[in-house]
Amino acid sequence: MAALKALAAQLLAWVLVAAGCVVLGRPLVPSLPLAVVQGVLAACIGVLLRSERWWIAIHLLFSPALLAALRLDLPPVFALAVLAGLTFVFWTTFRGEVPLFLSSRAAADALLDLLPQQAGLQVVDLGAGTGGLLRRLAQARPDARFTGIEHAPLPYLAARLNARGLANLAIRRSDLWRRPLGGQDVVYAFLSPRVMPRLWEKARAEMRPGTLLVSSSFPVPDIAPEQVIEVPDRRGTRLFCYRM
């Protein structure tokens, strides 16, 4: 759905640009000013369609970047390689679910302080990205077991590399919505506002009483957290903690 909205915004913006050229009696010749105007129009249409913020940025930059690439006369294989790379990194973003967000070192330290002091603790990171947060936790808590779930191919491979040498850290390439949460003591997620209601329903249905759901940056709508942790990082991260 998100990709279809993005395509519609881009096409409608170009239709408006073409209509404007006809009204003003000017030729529709690719140029940087026209590309910038089209980008602004596409971004505005994206806002009206309630697209996520990262799509607005893509709308603004897409046509100017495409025009610049054409003027550089790059080989077609270059564009294919860029598209493939972006797809492998932002796999779920293109499907309208979750962008690639990386947790800061300070967020990892704050989460570490939240972990219960119990042997055999089970912790899962839904959307583990490159695995940096889990590596820090696994090194600090060798008595606990950590699992990272990542669907995008390149971040998954990076997370696997980050997990090397840590027997208590496992990375799985999987759809987070298909991952059962019943055996987890702590569930961590840094996803997007769009999916928080769905995550809450999944947590309520699968997590055991007394276990902890921690959401970085995005609260569950209309649900009061048990506590909110202010993280001293550049992003101003907040950890929203929900006790089942």
N, C-alpha and C positions, 0 to 999 in steps of 0.2 A: 504493500500500500504506500509506504513512504517513497519508494523508488518511482512509483507511478505518479505520485504528486509532484515529485521533483521533475520528472519528464514533462508533465503538463505545464509546470511553471516556466520551464525553459522554452517550450514551444510557444506558449501564449505570449511570453515576453518578446520573442522574435516576430510574432505576428503583429504585435503592437508597434514594434520598431519599423517593420515594413509598412504598416498603415501610416505611420507618421511621415515616413519618407515620401509616400504617395501624396499625402495632403500638402506637404511642403514643396513638392515638385523636385525632390532631390533623388539622385540615383541611390539604390541600395547596394553600395559598394563596401565590402568588409574594411573596417577601419577601427582603430583603437577607441575613438569617441563613441562610435556606435556600439562597440562591444561593452564599453563601460555602462552606457545607457541601458543596454539589454540586461546586463548583470544586476543593475539597481532595480529594474522592473521585475526581474525574476525573483530577486530577494523579497521585494514587496509582496509579490504574489505568494511566495512561500510563507510569509508572515500571515497573510490572509487565510492560507490553507492550514495554518497552525503546525507548520513543519518544525522539527527540532532545530535548535540553534546551529548545530554543525551544518545542516542543510542550507541555512541562510548564508553562511560563509562560503559554502561551495557554489551557490548561485552567483554570488558577487564576483567570484574569481574565475569561474569556469570559462566564459567566453573570452575575456581578456587573455587568459592563459593559453587557450586554444589558438587564438590569433597570433600570439607571440611565438608559439611552437611552429605554426605554419610559416611565419616569416623567417624562422631560423632554418627552414627547409630540412628538418630532421627526417631521417628515414622512417617509413611506416612501422618498422619493427620496434622503434623507440616508443611510440605511443602504445603499442601492444604490451611492451614490457612494463610500462608505467601502470597501465590498467591492470595487468596481472598482479603486480606488486601491491597496488592498493587493495585489490580484491582479497589477496591472501592475508593482509594485515587487518583490514576493516571488514571482515567477513560478515559479521552480524549487523554492522551499521547499515550496509546496503540492503539488508532485509528489514530495516526499520525497527530493530530491537534495541541493541545496546552498542554504543561506540566504545572505542578503546580508551579507557581511563586507567592511568597508572597511579597507585597509591604512593604517597611520599614516605620517606624514612620516618618522619615524625608520626605519621599515621600508623605505621607499623609498630612504633614504640608505644603509642597510646593503646593500640589493640592488645599488645603484649601485656600491658598492665591490667587489662580487662579479663584475661584468661584465668579461669579458676585454677587453683593450685591442687590438682588431682592427677594422680598417675593414670596413664592410659587415656588422657583427654583426646577427644576426636574433634578436629577442626577442619572445616571445608571452606574454600574460597571460591564462590561462584563467579566465574569470569576472572581468572587468575592473571590474565595478561601475560607479561614476561616472567612472572614468578618471583620478582624481587621481594615483595612483602612476605611471601611464604618462606623464602630462604632465610630471611632474618628471624622469623618466628621459630623455624625449625632449629636453627643454630642455638637460639636462646633457651628453647624448651625441648631438650632431647628426650624427655619423658613423655611427650605428647606425640600424637600422630596427625600429620597435616596432609590434606588432599587439595589439589588445585584442579578446577574444571575450566577448560578453555576450548573454544570451538574454532577460532581463527587459526589457520595453519602456521603462519610465521611466528606469532606470539607463543603458540603452543611449543614450537621447536625451541624458542628462546627459553621458555619456562623449563623444558626438559633439561637444557644445558645448566640452568640455574640450580636444578635439583641434584646435579651430580655430587656424589660423595655424601649425601644425606639419606640415611636409611629410613628416617622417619618422615620423609617427604615424597609424595607421589603426585605426578601430574597426569591427568586423564584428558584426552581429547573427546569431548562429548557436548551435547546440548544440555545446558544447565537445567532446563525445564524437565528433562527426563532423568535427572539425577535424584534418587531418593535421599531424603534428609533425616530419616528415622533414626539412624545410628550416630548422628552428630550431636556433640555437646554445644558447639559454637558454630554458627553459620555467618560468614562475612560476605558482603556483597558491595560492589561499587558499580552500579548499573546505570539507570537513567530514570527520570521521573515517570516516563511512560509506563514502565513495567512494575513499579512499586506495588500497585494494588494486586497484580497477579502474583508477585513474590510473596506478599503477605498471606494470600489465600493458600499458596503452596506450603508456606511455613506452618500455618495453623493446622493444615490437614496432615502434615507429615512429622513435624518436630514434636519431641516428647515434652511434657510439662516440666518446667524449671530450666529448660535449655534456653540459649541466648541467640537472638538474631541481631547482628550489627550491620547497619547500612551506612556506608560512607556518603556524606553530602546530601543524600536524598531521603527525606522522611516518608513514612507511609501516610498517605492522606487520611485525615480524620482519626488517626490512632495516636494516642499520647505515648511517647516513649518512656521507659523506666528512668532513663537518664540520657543526657546529651553531653558528649565530651568535646570540648573545644581543643582543636589540635593547633599547635603553634607552627604552622607552615605558611608558605607564601599564598597558598590557595585559600587559606582560612577554612580548612576542612573541619567539619563537625561529624562526629560519629553518633548515630541515633541507635540506641540500645533498646531492644524489645524482649521482655521475658515472656516465654510461652506459658 
